[in-house]
Amino acid sequence: MLFRSIWVVIISLAMSFNVFASTSGSSEGGSLINLTMSPLGYIAIAIFVIAYVFVILEEQLHLRKSKPVLLAAGLIWILIAIAYQGQADHTLVEQGIRHNFLEYAELFFFLLVAMTYINAMLERGVFDALRDYLVGKGLSYRGLFWLTGILAFFISPIADNLTTALVMCAVIMAVGKDKPEFIGLACINIVVAANAGGAFSPFGDITTLMVWQKGIVEFWTFFNLFLPSVVNFLIPAAIMSFAIPQGKPKHDDGASAIKIKSGGLVIVGLFLATIVTAISFHLVLHMPPVYGMMTGFAYLKIYSFFLKKQSTNWEQEPDSSPGSTPHGSYGKFDIFNKIAQAEWDTLFFFYGVIMAVGGLGFMGYLAVTSEFMYGQLGALNANILVGILSAIVDNIPVMFAVLTMNPEMSQTQWLLVTLTAGVGGSLLSIGSAAGVALMGQARGYYTFFGHLKWMPVIALGYAASIGVHLLIN
């Protein structure tokens, strides 16, 4: 009853404001209505802010972040549809929804393929074998600090920064149980390294993927950000390394190493082939990268058929024995099981964000914001501000808003906003998916305030990376 009452109140308010919204528009007929100064617009802003408060409080409320933004997206477009009732061109709202939905569809299928490949490699024990190999190297705490950071930096451009951070954190947790201060510093280093590594590759972060799929920056141009990304990682890492405790972690020589299951390395090769296919489709055939990813998905699906044929124990439950690989290991390799294990909450969160921000843009708010940020502050200041905002609000809605605004900028400035949106989230632990995930994985060791203590050092790397980019690009 409560939700029904709230729904009725919202609809009633929207209907009562409909006339005001129509007359406050700047155009008639088939043109868009400016709703930025209308009560409908204010309601939409309030809905989005409330939804994002729930997103920020996800860890405290244990409410999945996709739920509030899905509802917010639906309500915002309902308000828009009500505002356009009685307009001559009643298809404008439908066209707006289809445009934003197409933006999401390309991102969705691209990420679904990447997530399925990552899940397949997890189930085959590829990342577990890497973890055991690093643990068995017998390195010092400082050596592990640098090695996990460097690996996070170079793996995240191929795998995503979230998966990379989780794997490296597993290494740190396995060897540093007796040194809480080491785990905290190493986790900060991994977050900074993974975000920096993801900033110079279209595959490393959702924001870079969005920029690439939009066609604003070409594939090879992203690698102009390599040196700024290196600086962003190295400066904080070099300063934090002096606080790493001396000595070596204890190693259990009797522990049995996890071996990669049959087909694991082949799947790694197929993933690389899929990336090459996506790049080739875009650069050579001038087709959207998502078509190349879906073609590469066929590689894994066909190989899974042969992999399934090799197994003899099909009818069994997921392997939950000690030492088993994550995500459930079935007797036969089942590709649809890997699809089911994709980060669906994250995928639905992206839908909610893109549709909600797209709705606010349809109302005219992004045009106003673009005029203030890029018209009055200037592109350089605006793009630096984008990075700072990414530390407070997730970088996905921030970058999507910038792409929707589509301000007139040089290639240097588009690269700058790609860099700042990618590495700006490292300023706070809640500013990136990698940071949020590690706070859960290393609970009690890696905390918000522990990360905040080193924010000035990370900010120094952030500023230096911007300076290097402006100097060389």
Residue, then its C-alpha position, 0 to 999 in steps of 0.5 A: m500500500l505504501f509504495r502504491s500511495i507514493w506512486v499515485v502521489i508522484i503521478s498526480l504531481a507530475m500531471s499537475f505540473n504538465v501544463f507548466a512544463s509545456t509552457s516553460g519550454s523554449s520550442e514547439g511542435g517537434s522540438l525538445i522542451n526545456l524542463t530545467m526550470s520546471p517542477l518536473g525537472y526538479i522532481a527528476i533531479a531529486i529522484f536521481v540524487i536520492a537514488y545515488v545516495f542509496v548507491i553510495l550507501e550500498e555497503q552499509l544498507h546491503l542494497r544492491k546498487s542496481k535497484p535504486v538506479l533502475l527505479a530512478a531511470g524508469l521514474i525520470w522517463i515517466l516524468i518526461a513522457i508526461a511532460y510531452q503529452g499533447q505535443a505535436d511530435h509524440t515520438l520524441v520521447e520514444q526516440g530519446i529512449r531508443h537512442n540511450f538504450l542503443e548506447y547501453a546495448e553496445l556497452f552491455f554486450f561488450l562487457l558481457v563477453a569480457m565478463t564471460y571470458i574472465n569467469a571462464m578463466l577463473e573457473r579454469g584456475v588461471f588466476d589462482a595459479l598466478r596467485d600461487y606462483l607469486v606467493g611461492k616466489g619468496l619475495s620480501y614485503r617490499g618486493l611483493f608491494w612492487l610486484t603486485g602493483i606492477l602486475a596490476f598496472f599491466i594486467s588491467p589494460i587487458a582484463d578489467n581493473l576490478t578483476t585485476a585488483l581482486v586477484m592481486c589482493a588475494v596474493i597480498m591477503a595470502v602472504g601478509k596475514d601477519k602484517p596488517e599495515f602491509i595489507g593496507l598499503a599494498c591494497i592502496n597501491i593495487v587500486v592506484a595501479a589498476n586504475a592507472g593501468g586501465a586508463f590507457s587502454p580501451f579495455g581497461d576501464i568502462t570509461t575508456l571503453m565508452v569513449w572508444q565505442k563513441g568513436i571520439v578517440e581511436f584505439w591506438t591514440f589511447f596509448n598516448l596516455f601510457l606515460p601519464s598513467v605510469v607517473n600516476f602509479l609510480i609517484p604514490a607507489a615510490i613514496m608509500s614504499f618507504a612505509i612498507p615493513q621490512g622482512k619476508p612473509k612466512h611461506d608454507d612449503g607444504a601447501s599444494a599449488i593449484k594447477i590450471k585446468s584443461g583448456g585454461l591457457v587456450i581460453v586465455g589465447l581465445f580472449l586475446a584473439t577476441i580483443v584482436t578481432a574487436i580492434s580489427f572490426h573497428l579499425v579495418l572494417h569500420m564496424p562497432p567494436v561490439y560486433g568483433m567482441m560478439t564474433g570472438f564470443a563464438y570462439l569461446k562457445i565453440y571451444s566450450f563444446f569440445l571442452k565439454k566433450q573431454s570431461t567424463n563426470w557431467e552430472q555433479e554439483p558445483d565443486s565446493s571442496p577446499g582449494s576449489t576454484p571460485h564461481g563453481s567448477y562443474g564436471k563439464f565446462d558449461i559456457f552458459n554457466k559462465i554467462a550466468q555468473a557475469e556481474w549482473d548487478t553491475l550490468f543493470f547498474f550501467y543500464g540505470v545510470i545511462m538511462a537516468v543520465g540520458g533522461l536528465g540530458f533530454m530534459g536539458y540539464l546536461a546542456v546547462t552543465s556543459e555550458f557552465m563547465y566547458g563554457q565558463l570554467g574552460a575545458l582544462n579546468a572542467n576536465i580536471l574537475v571531472g577527475i575529482l568528481s569521479a572520486i566522489v561519484d562513480n566515474i561511469p555517470v560522470m563520463f557518460a554525462v560528458l559524452t552526452m554533453n559532447p563539448e567541443m574539445s581538442q584531442t588532447q582535452w578528450l584524452l585528458v578527461t579520459l585520463t582524469a575520469g580513469v585515475g581520479g577515482s583513486l583519490l578515495s577508496i569509494g571512487s572506483a569499483a576496484g577500491v570498493a571491492l577491495m574494502g570488502q575483500a580485505r575488510g578491516y585491513y583496507t579501509f576508507f580512512g586508511h586510504l584517505k590518509w594517503m590521499p595527498v600522495i595520490a593527489l600528487g600523482y594525479a596532478a603530475s600525470i596531468g602535467v605530463h600529459l599536457l607536456i607530451n601530448 
